[in-house]
Amino acid sequence: MHLMKTPIMLAFACLLAACGFHLRGDALMPFKTLYIEAVNPGSPLVGELRRNLEANHVTLVSTAEKADMVLNIALDLPEKQILTLGSSGRVSEFQLRYRVSLRGYDSQQREWLPADDLLLSRDYSYDDTQLLAKEAEETLLYQSMRSDMVQQILRRLSRAKPKPLE
């Protein structure tokens, strides 16, 4: 029985390799050092971004003067909005939003990342008879959106390059 599994697994591995599938590795960043200038430096987004940057071998420095690039996070805002009301006037759906505004530049004020607003949203149904479960769902949705936002920022940073001075 064990001998039959080996050729099947080998064939599966060859098919997977042939289709071009590969695990996502570290993003190669076009800078070695980075300073994060954030409106809320203690936010969970900044903390998760720091961990991901360090995992990608970027040195986070304590001042903008020491950095190859400064990442300015001007807005880091989770929002919650009522989406629909039921026939009794109670909330039946919410929309969660996560908005981040950022830009990147260097010590010579050359723009690396133009100012940009990133927005993620998730809709979820709400039932006030399941209050604890819905609060937990909301927390998980915000965590997921924050992780997605960090990945979007990392992708943008990996493609960043300084614009020439005019």
Z-matrix of the N, CA and C atoms (Angstrom, degrees):
N
C 1 1.443
C 2 1.539 1 110.94
N 3 1.329 2 116.77 1 -42.00
C 4 1.454 3 121.45 2 -179.77
C 5 1.535 4 111.26 3 -63.82
N 6 1.318 5 116.77 4 -36.05
C 7 1.462 6 120.39 5 -179.29
C 8 1.520 7 111.99 6 -68.03
N 9 1.339 8 118.22 7 -27.31
C 10 1.461 9 120.85 8 179.30
C 11 1.531 10 111.22 9 -75.16
N 12 1.325 11 117.65 10 -29.64
C 13 1.464 12 121.09 11 -178.93
C 14 1.525 13 111.47 12 -71.42
N 15 1.302 14 117.64 13 -34.34
C 16 1.459 15 121.44 14 -175.73
C 17 1.530 16 112.18 15 -61.32
N 18 1.354 17 120.21 16 -49.88
C 19 1.468 18 118.67 17 178.81
C 20 1.525 19 112.94 18 -64.44
N 21 1.320 20 116.81 19 -33.97
C 22 1.461 21 119.52 20 179.36
C 23 1.523 22 110.06 21 -67.22
N 24 1.323 23 116.65 22 -44.19
C 25 1.464 24 120.20 23 179.21
C 26 1.521 25 111.12 24 -66.28
N 27 1.330 26 117.32 25 -36.86
C 28 1.464 27 121.61 26 177.59
C 29 1.524 28 110.31 27 -65.01
N 30 1.326 29 116.88 28 -43.18
C 31 1.467 30 120.47 29 178.22
C 32 1.526 31 110.63 30 -63.90
N 33 1.321 32 117.19 31 -41.31
C 34 1.460 33 120.88 32 178.01
C 35 1.525 34 111.27 33 -62.55
N 36 1.325 35 117.57 34 -42.45
C 37 1.467 36 121.91 35 179.22
C 38 1.524 37 111.00 36 -63.42
N 39 1.347 38 116.94 37 -40.15
C 40 1.470 39 120.57 38 178.42
C 41 1.522 40 111.17 39 -65.84
N 42 1.330 41 117.29 40 -41.48
C 43 1.465 42 120.64 41 178.14
C 44 1.523 43 110.98 42 -63.98
N 45 1.312 44 116.42 43 -41.83
C 46 1.455 45 120.60 44 179.88
C 47 1.527 46 110.95 45 -64.64
N 48 1.315 47 117.53 46 -42.18
C 49 1.466 48 121.20 47 178.40
C 50 1.520 49 111.19 48 -67.73
N 51 1.315 50 117.44 49 -34.29
C 52 1.462 51 121.46 50 -177.70
C 53 1.522 52 112.15 51 -69.56
N 54 1.332 53 117.59 52 -27.88
C 55 1.465 54 119.68 53 -177.74
C 56 1.528 55 111.83 54 -80.50
N 57 1.311 56 118.11 55 -4.51
C 58 1.461 57 121.31 56 178.31
C 59 1.513 58 113.65 57 90.99
N 60 1.310 59 118.33 58 6.68
C 61 1.461 60 121.65 59 179.43
C 62 1.522 61 110.28 60 -67.03
N 63 1.330 62 115.96 61 135.55
C 64 1.457 63 121.26 62 171.78
C 65 1.525 64 107.93 63 -153.10
N 66 1.302 65 116.33 64 151.41
C 67 1.447 66 120.66 65 179.40
C 68 1.518 67 110.30 66 -68.61
N 69 1.323 68 115.15 67 145.70
C 70 1.453 69 119.61 68 177.90
C 71 1.519 70 108.09 69 -71.46
N 72 1.297 71 116.83 70 122.88
C 73 1.461 72 121.12 71 -179.87
C 74 1.511 73 110.51 72 -97.33
N 75 1.303 74 116.05 73 -162.93
C 76 1.450 75 121.11 74 177.75
C 77 1.524 76 109.64 75 -65.91
N 78 1.322 77 115.21 76 142.47
C 79 1.457 78 119.80 77 173.84
C 80 1.527 79 107.59 78 -79.41
N 81 1.306 80 117.02 79 132.87
C 82 1.455 81 120.41 80 177.23
C 83 1.520 82 108.38 81 -84.10
N 84 1.298 83 115.80 82 120.18
C 85 1.460 84 120.71 83 -177.72
C 86 1.522 85 110.00 84 -93.68
N 87 1.323 86 117.78 85 142.33
C 88 1.468 87 121.70 86 -178.99
C 89 1.532 88 113.43 87 -81.29
N 90 1.316 89 117.14 88 13.03
C 91 1.464 90 122.47 89 178.93
C 92 1.520 91 107.86 90 -142.52
N 93 1.313 92 115.96 91 157.63
C 94 1.469 93 121.04 92 -179.17
C 95 1.533 94 112.32 93 -99.67
N 96 1.341 95 116.14 94 -34.42
C 97 1.460 96 120.26 95 -177.73
C 98 1.523 97 109.67 96 -123.94
N 99 1.323 98 115.63 97 148.09
C 100 1.458 99 121.14 98 -177.23
C 101 1.523 100 109.12 99 -143.17
N 102 1.317 101 115.08 100 140.80
C 103 1.459 102 121.51 101 172.27
C 104 1.522 103 107.04 102 -114.71
N 105 1.335 104 117.03 103 128.19
C 106 1.459 105 121.18 104 177.94
C 107 1.517 106 108.51 105 -99.36
N 108 1.323 107 114.88 106 117.42
C 109 1.461 108 123.11 107 178.49
C 110 1.534 109 105.76 108 -107.70
N 111 1.336 110 116.52 109 104.46
C 112 1.464 111 119.93 110 -173.04
C 113 1.514 112 111.52 111 -122.63
N 114 1.314 113 115.34 112 145.88
C 115 1.453 114 121.17 113 176.48
C 116 1.529 115 109.85 114 -64.49
N 117 1.323 116 116.93 115 -29.77
C 118 1.462 117 122.10 116 177.47
C 119 1.527 118 107.95 117 -132.63
N 120 1.339 119 118.20 118 83.27
C 121 1.464 120 120.67 119 -174.46
C 122 1.532 121 114.65 120 -63.44
N 123 1.326 122 118.13 121 -18.43
C 124 1.456 123 121.02 122 179.92
C 125 1.518 124 114.01 123 -95.46
N 126 1.327 125 117.61 124 9.79
C 127 1.467 126 120.02 125 -176.64
C 128 1.533 127 110.94 126 -70.47
N 129 1.322 128 116.97 127 154.15
C 130 1.473 129 120.36 128 176.92
C 131 1.528 130 112.48 129 -59.51
N 132 1.345 131 117.71 130 -33.15
C 133 1.466 132 120.80 131 178.67
C 134 1.523 133 110.77 132 -62.48
N 135 1.326 134 116.73 133 -46.69
C 136 1.464 135 120.87 134 -179.33
C 137 1.524 136 110.14 135 -64.51
N 138 1.327 137 117.20 136 -40.56
C 139 1.468 138 120.63 137 178.32
C 140 1.522 139 112.03 138 -61.87
N 141 1.331 140 116.46 139 -45.63
C 142 1.467 141 119.92 140 179.10
C 143 1.528 142 111.20 141 -67.34
N 144 1.328 143 117.16 142 -37.57
C 145 1.463 144 121.49 143 177.33
C 146 1.527 145 110.62 144 -63.45
N 147 1.325 146 117.47 145 -42.81
C 148 1.467 147 121.69 146 177.86
C 149 1.531 148 110.92 147 -58.86
N 150 1.342 149 116.37 148 -47.52
C 151 1.474 150 120.17 149 179.95
C 152 1.523 151 111.40 150 -60.69
N 153 1.316 152 117.48 151 -41.73
C 154 1.462 153 120.65 152 -179.79
C 155 1.521 154 112.01 153 -68.92
N 156 1.320 155 117.17 154 -38.62
C 157 1.468 156 119.88 155 178.23
C 158 1.523 157 110.92 156 -65.61
N 159 1.326 158 116.95 157 -43.41
C 160 1.467 159 119.89 158 178.30
C 161 1.526 160 110.96 159 -63.58
N 162 1.333 161 117.83 160 -35.10
C 163 1.462 162 121.36 161 176.72
C 164 1.528 163 110.99 162 -67.12
N 165 1.343 164 116.65 163 -23.91
C 166 1.462 165 122.01 164 177.05
C 167 1.529 166 111.87 165 -94.67
N 168 1.322 167 116.83 166 18.78
C 169 1.469 168 124.26 167 174.14
C 170 1.523 169 113.27 168 63.93
N 171 1.336 170 116.38 169 34.86
C 172 1.460 171 121.58 170 173.91
C 173 1.525 172 106.71 171 -100.04
N 174 1.327 173 115.97 172 132.05
C 175 1.459 174 121.05 173 177.90
C 176 1.523 175 108.30 174 -88.32
N 177 1.321 176 116.15 175 122.51
C 178 1.460 177 121.09 176 177.54
C 179 1.516 178 108.22 177 -90.59
N 180 1.314 179 116.33 178 124.69
C 181 1.469 180 121.21 179 -175.45
C 182 1.525 181 110.26 180 -106.65
N 183 1.333 182 115.16 181 163.47
C 184 1.462 183 121.02 182 -172.97
C 185 1.520 184 114.25 183 -88.74
N 186 1.331 185 118.12 184 -13.74
C 187 1.466 186 120.60 185 178.32
C 188 1.522 187 110.15 186 -136.51
N 189 1.311 188 115.60 187 153.84
C 190 1.459 189 121.30 188 -179.03
C 191 1.534 190 111.55 189 -65.78
N 192 1.341 191 117.09 190 -30.48
C 193 1.461 192 120.79 191 -177.66
C 194 1.532 193 112.29 192 -65.26
N 195 1.326 194 116.99 193 -28.78
C 196 1.465 195 121.29 194 -178.49
C 197 1.528 196 112.75 195 -85.83
N 198 1.327 197 118.01 196 -5.41
C 199 1.459 198 121.56 197 -171.52
C 200 1.525 199 112.91 198 -96.90
N 201 1.337 200 114.97 199 144.54
C 202 1.466 201 120.34 200 170.42
C 203 1.527 202 109.55 201 -69.34
N 204 1.338 203 115.36 202 -32.94
C 205 1.461 204 120.93 203 -179.34
C 206 1.530 205 109.62 204 -145.22
N 207 1.325 206 115.53 205 145.18
C 208 1.465 207 122.73 206 174.82
C 209 1.526 208 107.14 207 -109.63
N 210 1.328 209 116.08 208 126.26
C 211 1.455 210 121.39 209 174.74
C 212 1.518 211 107.31 210 -102.07
N 213 1.327 212 115.99 211 113.30
C 214 1.457 213 121.79 212 -179.98
C 215 1.529 214 108.59 213 -98.38
N 216 1.331 215 115.87 214 115.64
C 217 1.466 216 121.49 215 175.92
C 218 1.518 217 106.50 216 -103.87
N 219 1.337 218 115.76 217 97.32
C 220 1.457 219 121.69 218 -173.85
C 221 1.526 220 112.57 219 -81.59
N 222 1.321 221 117.31 220 -21.05
C 223 1.465 222 121.21 221 -178.71
C 224 1.516 223 109.00 222 -147.16
N 225 1.324 224 115.94 223 133.77
C 226 1.471 225 123.49 224 178.42
C 227 1.519 226 104.74 225 -142.78
N 228 1.347 227 116.73 226 89.59
C 229 1.453 228 119.99 227 -166.31
C 230 1.521 229 113.23 228 -131.38
N 231 1.332 230 117.39 229 111.96
C 232 1.465 231 119.66 230 168.72
C 233 1.537 232 108.71 231 -82.54
N 234 1.327 233 116.42 232 138.70
C 235 1.459 234 121.36 233 -178.89
C 236 1.526 235 109.69 234 -131.80
N 237 1.321 236 115.18 235 155.46
C 238 1.465 237 121.09 236 178.28
C 239 1.521 238 107.55 237 -135.66
N 240 1.333 239 116.14 238 130.24
C 241 1.448 240 120.64 239 -176.87
C 242 1.527 241 109.32 240 -134.43
N 243 1.324 242 115.98 241 141.47
C 244 1.465 243 120.46 242 175.57
C 245 1.520 244 108.03 243 -70.27
N 246 1.313 245 115.95 244 129.75
C 247 1.462 246 120.93 245 -179.79
C 248 1.527 247 111.26 246 -98.81
N 249 1.341 248 117.65 247 -49.35
C 250 1.468 249 120.59 248 179.34
C 251 1.529 250 110.10 249 -142.12
N 252 1.320 251 113.64 250 153.99
C 253 1.452 252 121.84 251 175.36
C 254 1.527 253 107.99 252 -115.07
N 255 1.333 254 115.52 253 145.30
C 256 1.460 255 120.19 254 176.42
C 257 1.520 256 110.60 255 -80.37
N 258 1.336 257 116.70 256 179.54
C 259 1.468 258 121.66 257 -177.88
C 260 1.528 259 112.38 258 -64.67
N 261 1.334 260 117.21 259 -25.15
C 262 1.468 261 120.86 260 179.01
C 263 1.531 262 112.10 261 -86.26
N 264 1.316 263 117.48 262 1.56
C 265 1.462 264 120.96 263 -179.88
C 266 1.510 265 113.73 264 86.49
N 267 1.329 266 116.78 265 6.52
C 268 1.469 267 120.58 266 178.15
C 269 1.519 268 110.00 267 -92.25
N 270 1.315 269 114.74 268 151.56
C 271 1.463 270 120.74 269 179.50
C 272 1.527 271 109.75 270 -65.41
N 273 1.337 272 116.03 271 131.51
C 274 1.467 273 119.01 272 176.44
C 275 1.524 274 111.93 273 -115.82
N 276 1.331 275 117.18 274 -19.16
C 277 1.469 276 120.53 275 176.92
C 278 1.520 277 109.95 276 -146.49
N 279 1.330 278 114.00 277 143.01
C 280 1.461 279 121.80 278 173.33
C 281 1.519 280 109.23 279 -119.45
N 282 1.317 281 115.54 280 157.31
C 283 1.462 282 121.24 281 169.49
C 284 1.525 283 106.88 282 -118.92
N 285 1.332 284 115.56 283 125.71
C 286 1.454 285 121.48 284 175.55
C 287 1.522 286 107.28 285 -98.76
N 288 1.309 287 115.71 286 137.02
C 289 1.470 288 120.76 287 178.12
C 290 1.517 289 108.85 288 -126.93
N 291 1.317 290 114.52 289 148.27
C 292 1.462 291 120.00 290 174.19
C 293 1.520 292 106.35 291 -131.05
N 294 1.327 293 115.89 292 116.05
C 295 1.464 294 121.40 293 -175.29
C 296 1.528 295 109.66 294 -116.43
N 297 1.332 296 115.80 295 131.86
C 298 1.462 297 122.09 296 177.53
C 299 1.529 298 108.20 297 -133.34
N 300 1.326 299 116.00 298 131.67
C 301 1.465 300 121.86 299 173.30
C 302 1.518 301 107.53 300 -112.65
N 303 1.324 302 115.95 301 131.27
C 304 1.462 303 119.21 302 -178.73
C 305 1.516 304 111.63 303 -146.38
N 306 1.302 305 113.48 304 163.85
C 307 1.472 306 121.84 305 171.50
C 308 1.517 307 107.87 306 -157.80
N 309 1.322 308 116.04 307 155.53
C 310 1.453 309 121.11 308 179.65
C 311 1.511 310 110.92 309 -126.87
N 312 1.328 311 116.24 310 140.55
C 313 1.464 312 121.50 311 179.41
C 314 1.516 313 108.40 312 -153.49
N 315 1.330 314 116.67 313 169.67
C 316 1.464 315 120.27 314 178.54
C 317 1.525 316 110.08 315 -113.87
N 318 1.326 317 116.48 316 -175.09
C 319 1.472 318 121.31 317 -175.28
C 320 1.526 319 112.88 318 -66.51
N 321 1.330 320 116.55 319 -19.87
C 322 1.472 321 119.93 320 177.22
C 323 1.527 322 111.47 321 -93.79
N 324 1.344 323 115.67 322 12.35
C 325 1.475 324 123.97 323 179.89
C 326 1.532 325 113.31 324 63.70
N 327 1.342 326 116.05 325 21.65
C 328 1.472 327 118.92 326 172.33
C 329 1.521 328 107.91 327 -76.66
N 330 1.298 329 115.45 328 136.29
C 331 1.455 330 120.46 329 -178.55
C 332 1.527 331 110.51 330 -79.16
N 333 1.334 332 116.58 331 127.30
C 334 1.465 333 123.28 332 174.68
C 335 1.520 334 109.92 333 -100.03
N 336 1.322 335 115.89 334 -43.61
C 337 1.465 336 122.61 335 175.82
C 338 1.521 337 107.17 336 -126.55
N 339 1.320 338 118.38 337 121.54
C 340 1.462 339 118.44 338 177.07
C 341 1.525 340 110.42 339 -66.20
N 342 1.321 341 116.45 340 154.82
C 343 1.466 342 120.82 341 178.52
C 344 1.525 343 108.92 342 -55.94
N 345 1.334 344 115.25 343 132.25
C 346 1.456 345 120.03 344 -175.20
C 347 1.522 346 109.63 345 -149.15
N 348 1.319 347 115.90 346 145.94
C 349 1.457 348 122.35 347 173.99
C 350 1.518 349 108.29 348 -106.74
N 351 1.318 350 116.26 349 128.32
C 352 1.456 351 122.16 350 175.94
C 353 1.513 352 107.57 351 -108.85
N 354 1.325 353 117.25 352 137.76
C 355 1.457 354 120.89 353 -178.38
C 356 1.514 355 109.80 354 -138.42
N 357 1.312 356 115.34 355 128.31
C 358 1.458 357 122.14 356 173.05
C 359 1.525 358 107.54 357 -119.56
N 360 1.325 359 117.05 358 146.86
C 361 1.465 360 119.44 359 176.40
C 362 1.523 361 109.79 360 -142.71
N 363 1.324 362 114.48 361 150.76
C 364 1.460 363 122.86 362 177.23
C 365 1.529 364 107.68 363 -140.06
N 366 1.311 365 115.70 364 136.15
C 367 1.460 366 121.64 365 174.71
C 368 1.522 367 108.43 366 -101.09
N 369 1.319 368 116.00 367 143.39
C 370 1.459 369 118.46 368 173.87
C 371 1.514 370 109.96 369 -148.26
N 372 1.335 371 114.56 370 146.49
C 373 1.464 372 120.12 371 179.30
C 374 1.516 373 109.01 372 -77.50
N 375 1.327 374 114.53 373 151.77
C 376 1.461 375 119.81 374 -175.39
C 377 1.518 376 109.13 375 -129.41
N 378 1.311 377 115.12 376 139.96
C 379 1.466 378 122.40 377 177.10
C 380 1.523 379 106.93 378 -139.41
N 381 1.348 380 116.33 379 113.08
C 382 1.466 381 118.70 380 -175.52
C 383 1.523 382 113.51 381 -71.15
N 384 1.338 383 118.38 382 -5.28
C 385 1.467 384 119.99 383 173.37
C 386 1.523 385 111.26 384 -81.69
N 387 1.333 386 116.47 385 -12.92
C 388 1.471 387 122.18 386 178.61
C 389 1.526 388 109.03 387 -119.26
N 390 1.302 389 116.02 388 52.09
C 391 1.460 390 122.49 389 -171.66
C 392 1.530 391 113.32 390 -57.34
N 393 1.326 392 117.97 391 -49.89
C 394 1.471 393 120.41 392 -177.72
C 395 1.521 394 111.47 393 -64.83
N 396 1.310 395 117.40 394 -41.24
C 397 1.470 396 120.66 395 179.78
C 398 1.526 397 110.78 396 -65.36
N 399 1.320 398 117.47 397 -39.84
C 400 1.467 399 120.69 398 -179.09
C 401 1.530 400 111.46 399 -71.86
N 402 1.332 401 117.54 400 -33.90
C 403 1.467 402 120.07 401 174.85
C 404 1.524 403 110.36 402 -65.77
N 405 1.329 404 116.88 403 -40.20
C 406 1.464 405 120.79 404 177.52
C 407 1.524 406 110.49 405 -65.54
N 408 1.331 407 116.78 406 -39.94
C 409 1.472 408 120.44 407 178.01
C 410 1.522 409 110.57 408 -63.11
N 411 1.323 410 116.84 409 -42.18
C 412 1.457 411 121.17 410 178.48
C 413 1.530 412 111.08 411 -61.49
N 414 1.314 413 116.84 412 -44.01
C 415 1.466 414 121.52 413 178.36
C 416 1.528 415 110.79 414 -60.47
N 417 1.335 416 116.38 415 -45.11
C 418 1.472 417 120.30 416 178.86
C 419 1.520 418 111.79 417 -64.39
N 420 1.326 419 117.35 418 -38.52
C 421 1.467 420 120.33 419 178.62
C 422 1.537 421 110.52 420 -64.77
N 423 1.339 422 117.20 421 -42.46
C 424 1.465 423 119.88 422 177.39
C 425 1.532 424 111.29 423 -63.53
N 426 1.328 425 117.56 424 -41.09
C 427 1.470 426 120.54 425 177.57
C 428 1.527 427 110.91 426 -62.08
N 429 1.312 428 116.78 427 -42.97
C 430 1.464 429 121.28 428 178.96
C 431 1.527 430 110.86 429 -64.26
N 432 1.328 431 117.04 430 -42.91
C 433 1.465 432 120.39 431 178.81
C 434 1.522 433 110.90 432 -64.60
N 435 1.336 434 116.71 433 -39.11
C 436 1.465 435 120.29 434 178.55
C 437 1.529 436 110.62 435 -63.39
N 438 1.324 437 117.41 436 -43.11
C 439 1.465 438 120.64 437 177.73
C 440 1.529 439 111.14 438 -63.72
N 441 1.329 440 117.10 439 -41.04
C 442 1.470 441 120.70 440 176.07
C 443 1.523 442 110.82 441 -61.93
N 444 1.333 443 116.13 442 -40.64
C 445 1.468 444 120.50 443 -179.43
C 446 1.527 445 110.30 444 -65.01
N 447 1.323 446 117.47 445 -42.37
C 448 1.463 447 121.33 446 178.48
C 449 1.533 448 109.54 447 -60.54
N 450 1.322 449 117.74 448 -42.56
C 451 1.466 450 120.44 449 179.32
C 452 1.528 451 111.13 450 -64.87
N 453 1.332 452 117.92 451 -38.50
C 454 1.464 453 120.60 452 176.26
C 455 1.524 454 111.02 453 -63.15
N 456 1.328 455 116.51 454 -42.91
C 457 1.466 456 120.40 455 179.60
C 458 1.527 457 110.17 456 -64.00
N 459 1.334 458 117.52 457 -42.62
C 460 1.467 459 120.73 458 178.57
C 461 1.526 460 111.39 459 -61.88
N 462 1.325 461 117.49 460 -40.70
C 463 1.472 462 119.72 461 177.70
C 464 1.522 463 110.94 462 -63.08
N 465 1.323 464 116.55 463 -41.81
C 466 1.478 465 119.87 464 177.99
C 467 1.532 466 110.76 465 -64.38
N 468 1.331 467 116.12 466 -42.53
C 469 1.468 468 119.52 467 179.16
C 470 1.528 469 111.43 468 -63.81
N 471 1.323 470 117.96 469 -36.37
C 472 1.464 471 120.20 470 -178.43
C 473 1.536 472 111.88 471 -68.29
N 474 1.329 473 117.16 472 -20.38
C 475 1.474 474 121.03 473 178.77
C 476 1.532 475 112.61 474 -102.84
N 477 1.321 476 117.57 475 1.43
C 478 1.455 477 121.78 476 -176.72
C 479 1.516 478 111.33 477 -69.76
N 480 1.312 479 115.44 478 143.50
C 481 1.465 480 120.27 479 172.34
C 482 1.521 481 107.90 480 -154.08
N 483 1.332 482 116.13 481 149.11
C 484 1.462 483 118.81 482 -175.87
C 485 1.527 484 111.77 483 -70.53
N 486 1.321 485 114.46 484 138.48
C 487 1.463 486 119.50 485 173.87
C 488 1.517 487 107.31 486 -82.05
N 489 1.311 488 117.24 487 141.47
C 490 1.475 489 119.22 488 -179.94
C 491 1.524 490 111.52 489 -64.29
N 492 1.328 491 115.84 490 146.38
C 493 1.472 492 120.68 491 176.35
C 494 1.522 493 108.76 492 -69.75
N 495 1.299 494 114.49 493 141.91
C 496 1.483 495 118.80 494 -178.33
C 497 1.494 496 111.53 495 -99.35
